[in-house]
Amino acid sequence: MTQKTFTVVGGGPVGTLLAISLARHGYKVGLFEGRPDSRQTNIYQGKSINIALSDRGWTALEKLGISAAAKNQAIPMHHRAIHSVDGDLSELPYGQSGDAIWSVSRGGINEQLLDIADAEANITTQFEHRLVDIDFASATTTFATNSGDELVVKADFAFGADGAHSKVRRLAHNVPRFSYSQTYMPQCYIELNIPANADGSHKLDKNALHIWPRKDFMLIALPNPDGTFTCTLFLNYSGDVSFESLQERPAVAAFFESNFPDAMEYLEDPVDTFMEKTAAPLFLVHVFPWSFNRKVGLIGDAAHAIVPFYGQGMNCGFEDCAELDALITQYDHDWEQIFPAYESARKPNGDAIAELSKRNFVEMSDLSGDSKFQLRKKIEAKFSSQFPELWTPLYSMVTFSPEVPYSEALRMGDEQNMVMEKIMALPNIEDDWDKQYVMEQLFSLASETLGGGK
Ligand SMILES: Cc1cc2nc3c(=O)[nH]c(=O)nc-3n(C[C@H](O)[C@H](O)[C@H](O)COP(=O)(O)OP(=O)(O)OC[C@H]3O[C@@H](n4cnc5c(N)ncnc54)[C@H](O)[C@@H]3O)c2cc1C
């Protein structure tokens, strides 16, 4: 039997992981990346965004036998360190003791995956090859190279793993009955930096994700192994306090000094950086279908661009790869069955994590402002530790429970919400939250509503 061939468009983290998985199933894979090879050229100019990788991402990498190398470079973050406007610092654990999300460099993990791909005899990687066309009936792709040439590549199948601005997805607009929606969030973002101390150590607790929640906007900081922190300022595009309204230097300086006073001693030139940088938009993309003619599929951000407030975009993309990997085995390489099975398994989960991520901005940016929210988290944590079989907090389901699909987490989270609204409406809940009768009432409501299981 001749070896079947795949074209994977996009050598980002998801495309590269997909290429490795396909190669290990015996397919011959052409992996095409539009940009230069970051291992040879400094395309990140020394800086790459860092992201939080959690259990879904690690589980997917482990299933493909490659998490050890990636984890070497990762820093565990066990709790949120919440910086209030008056300088108070509080801690909110991410889950049970030992649970952590991990700060990884997006560029770093991409390069580790590219190194692994290079070692696979079945993968040929070509950089500076930008997809310009695809035939959805035959999976034939056309790439523009830097020398101005065009390369036409024939393959049995193709995947678009070319990210949130996917060209494959944009070309799919011409496919009959292709549904598409793109929604901008009010917030945009810029990245800032906290340098390391002179001795290379971190200026803030490195085992925390730092948050300066200010309700309509927020600053976050994730640690890097070199002692620096990569910070992200999320702020509305327009409105009273926004990228649009903050145009003059004095106003920008006043904005930072009044909202992030304790961060000012650490941040590197935040005002100049704010003035110089163009804020990047945040948007959600929903599409259907995710596959065409049993020949071409979409995966990762190309299939489900989501907002970063749950820290799940890459986790979800890696989970797409792991699930597809399992389906190849389950359906014994029959792509007539694999494409539809992949799409029906992953689309509801892509939609669910998009919804959860959108909602989580409010939760993250209001962490310190809303005392009822904090109290609710405390009650849930206490109940969950007493009755773990009855209640896993939504954050833990999404982040630490890869066995629970995102769509189930969303459904159960909504049910938990109804229960907690009743509990929070109890008279004197602020004073009585630790009393036995509250736990009893919660037990009875949870057993009734949640049907006794995760
Ligand atoms: C501010 C921010 C914070 C985030 N934080 C987190 C987090 O904490 N946790 C998390 O899990 N996720 C996070 N994410 C999301 C995460 O970065 C993405 O989900 C992830 O990078 C998606 O991987 P991908 O390979 O699908 O797409 P990408 O990383 O976008 O890679 C796509 C690749 O395709 C290439 N390409 C594009 N067009 C073409 C073309 N025409 N031809 C050939 N190649 C092409 C690109 O150059 C790129 O290398 C965050 C995102 C942002 C913006």
The ligand as a Gaussian input file, in Angstrom:
#p B3LYP/6-31G(d) Opt

LIG

0 1
 C       -2.368000      37.340000      24.760000
 C       -2.593000      35.855000      24.613000
 C       -2.453000      35.027000      25.704000
 C       -2.661000      33.658000      25.580000
 N       -2.551000      32.866000      26.674000
 C       -2.780000      31.544000      26.572000
 C       -2.649000      30.702000      27.714000
 O       -2.348000      31.170000      28.806000
 N       -2.881000      29.363000      27.555000
 C       -3.221000      28.823000      26.351000
 O       -3.417000      27.589000      26.279000
 N       -3.357000      29.597000      25.241000
 C       -3.135000      30.932000      25.342000
 N       -3.234000      31.720000      24.236000
 C       -3.640000      31.113000      22.955000
 C       -2.486000      30.432000      22.248000
 O       -1.433000      31.341000      21.992000
 C       -3.018000      29.873000      20.935000
 O       -4.182000      29.123000      21.184000
 C       -2.003000      28.969000      20.266000
 O       -0.850000      29.694000      19.932000
 C       -2.640000      28.374000      19.017000
 O       -1.715000      27.584000      18.354000
 P       -1.896000      27.322000      16.787000
 O       -0.719000      26.528000      16.395000
 O       -3.269000      26.836000      16.505000
 O       -1.836000      28.783000      16.119000
 P       -0.623000      29.803000      16.085000
 O        0.156000      29.746000      17.342000
 O       -1.194000      31.119000      15.679000
 O        0.285000      29.243000      14.910000
 C       -0.137000      29.315000      13.568000
 C        1.084000      29.246000      12.677000
 O        0.650000      29.284000      11.318000
 C        1.497000      30.154000      10.603000
 N        0.738000      30.679000       9.444000
 C       -0.257000      31.594000       9.449000
 N       -0.706000      31.800000       8.220000
 C        0.003000      30.982000       7.404000
 C       -0.009000      30.737000       6.004000
 N       -0.853000      31.393000       5.164000
 N        0.851000      29.825000       5.505000
 C        1.702000      29.134000       6.327000
 N        1.777000      29.356000       7.655000
 C        0.922000      30.252000       8.179000
 C        1.879000      31.232000      11.586000
 O        3.078000      31.919000      11.216000
 C        2.034000      30.426000      12.877000
 O        3.339000      29.970000      13.066000
 C       -3.028000      33.106000      24.325000
 C       -3.160000      33.933000      23.215000
 C       -2.946000      35.297000      23.348000
 C       -3.120000      36.177000      22.140000

